[in-house]
Amino acid sequence: MLKVGLTGGIGAGKSEVSRLLASYGAVLVDADKIAREVVAPGTPGLAAVVEAFGPEILNPDGTLDRPKLGSIVFADSDRLATLNSIVHPLVGERSMELEKAAGPDAVVIHDVPLLAENNLASLYDVVVVVDASPETQLDRLVRLRGMAESEARARMAAQATREQRRAIADLVIDNDGPLENLEPQVRKVWAELTQRAAAQPGSR
């Protein structure tokens, strides 16, 4: 099994890369998706978040009001640390379950937005970084996601710099250009990953 950490700044196009890799046969472990699952209604995770932040972070239907919680934690590093201390261990546990179920020959892609920020590179055999310039990121967030420019800049500023991400990369996918330039690069990275997986001890 080859454990791959996939990361990239907000608006860099990491989701598209993970979608392509999954379509080629990678086993995808999506930290963001799991982070939503572990705080779904009825979970111990949601109960712990409500205990820490109060019932006002719930929607009327009992689901987590993500924008409300986001506005609380993005402005306060201590409260963000509290939230992370609840959610991260649960995400880690579920990620390990999915990884174990993948089989010995699998290429397991861990889609981890904050891989650089949380110093997680050492957990993976290979780190793949989806890279785009800050100008491209800002344009995509404002034009495609409809974010206010000030919010987009704040989200980008809260993440690792482009240089910090590139410093931990084993492989870099340049996604500064149009979408049609992306797939050939991802195919090339996939070929490299499958080659590395085949060379791993214990692979068949």
N, C-alpha and C positions, 0 to 999 in steps of 0.2 A: 504494500500500500504506500502510495506517495501522498503525503500531507502537504497541501498547498495553501498558503495564506494569500488571499486576493484582496487588495485594498486600493483606494484612490480617493481623492478629495471629492467633496460634494459637487455634483455637476460634471465630473470627469468622464462618466459613462461606464462605471463599474458594473451596474445592473445589466447593461447590454452585453458586456463581456461575460459575465457569469451565465447569462441566458444562452449565449453561443456555446460556451464550454459544456454546459449541461446537455445541449442538443448534440454535441459530439460524443457524449457518453460519460462525462464527469459526474461524480456524485456530489451534489451541491449541498453544503451546509450553510444556510443563510442566517447569520447572526441577528440581523434586523427582524427577519420573519419569526425566528425563535423568540426574540425579545418580546414580540407582540403576543405570541402563544403563551408564554409563561406568566403573563398578566391578564389573561382572558378571564371573563367572569367565572367565579367559582374556584379559581386557582388559589393556592396558598400565596403565590407571588402577588396577586392583586390585593389580597387581604393585608399583606405586609406593607404594600405601598400606601394603602388607605390608612393604615395605622400610623405610618410615618408622616403623611402629608394631609390627612383629614379627608372626610367624605366629599368635600367640595371639588375634588379632582375627578369625581365620577359624573358621567352623563346620566340623564334621567332613567335610561334603560339599564344602568348598572355597569356599562362598559367604561373603560378609562378614557377620560377627556385628555387626549394627548397634547393638543395645542395648549390647554390650560397648564398641564404639568410641565410642558416644555418652557412656557413663559416663566414659571417659577424657578426651574433648575438652571436654565441658561443664564440667568442673572445672578446666580448665587452658587459659587463653587462648592461650598460646604453641603448645600442641599443636593447638588449634582452628585457629590461623593456618596451621600446617603442613598440616593436612588441606585447608583451603580453597585453599591455594596449589597443591595437586595437582588438586583436583576442579573448581574454578571455571573454569580455562582450558579444560578438556575440555568442560564444560557449555556454555561460551560458543561454542566451535567447532561443537558439534552444534546448538545453537540457531540459529546463523547458517545452517547447511545447511538446516534445516527452514524457516526464514524465506524463503530464496532460492527454495525449491521452491513457495512459496505462491501466487505470481503477483501481477501488478501491482495488481489491484483488491481484494486480500484485506484483511480486518481480522485482523491477527495479534495474538493475545492471549498475552503472555508472563506466565505464572503464576510470580511471583517472591516467595517468602516474605520474603526479607531485602532487599527493594528499598530501604526507608528506611535500614536499618542499614548497607548498603554504598554508600549515596549514588549510586544508579543511575538516579534519576529523569530525568536529562538524556539518557539513551539512548532515551527513548520520546517519541512525539508526544503521547500522552495517558497520564496516570496515573490509574487507577481504584483507589480504596481501599474495601475491604469493612470496615465499621466496626461494632463492638459494644462495649458497656461491659465493663470488666474483670470485673464481677460476672457478666455473661452468659457471658463466655469461661470463667471458672472453673467455673461451673455445668455448661457443656457438656463440659468436659474431665473433670470428676469423674463426672458422671452418665451421659454418653453414651460416653466413651472409657474409663471405668474407671480413670482416673489417681488416684493418691494426691494429696490436696490440696497437700501440700508440693511434690511433683514438678510439679504444674500451675503453682503459684505461681513456682517456679524457672524453668520454661520461659518463662512470661510475662515475668518480670523480665529474662531474657536478651535479650528483643526490644526494639524501639523502643517508645516510649510511644504511646498513642493520639493525643496531640497532635502528636508528631513525624510520624506517618503522615498525619494530616489536613493538616498543613502542606504536604505535597508533592502533595496530591490535586488533580486537575482535576475529577474527578467522585467523589462519595461515595455508596456504597450502604449504607443503614442496615439492618443485620441484627440488631437488638436484639430484634425481635419474632418471632412465629411464622413458620413456613416459607411460609405462604400470602401473607404480606406481601412476600415477597422477589421472586417472579417478576414482578409488575407493574413493580417498580423496575428489574429487570435488562432487561426488554423496552424500557423507556424509555431506558436507557443504550445498549442495542444500536441503537436508532433514531438516537440522537445519534452513535454511532461510525460507523454506515454513512453518515450524512450528511457527517461529517467526511472519511471515506475518499473519498467521491465528489468532494469539493471539493479533494482533494490534487492537486498538479501531476502530470501523467502518467497520471491515472486515465482510463479510457475513458468 
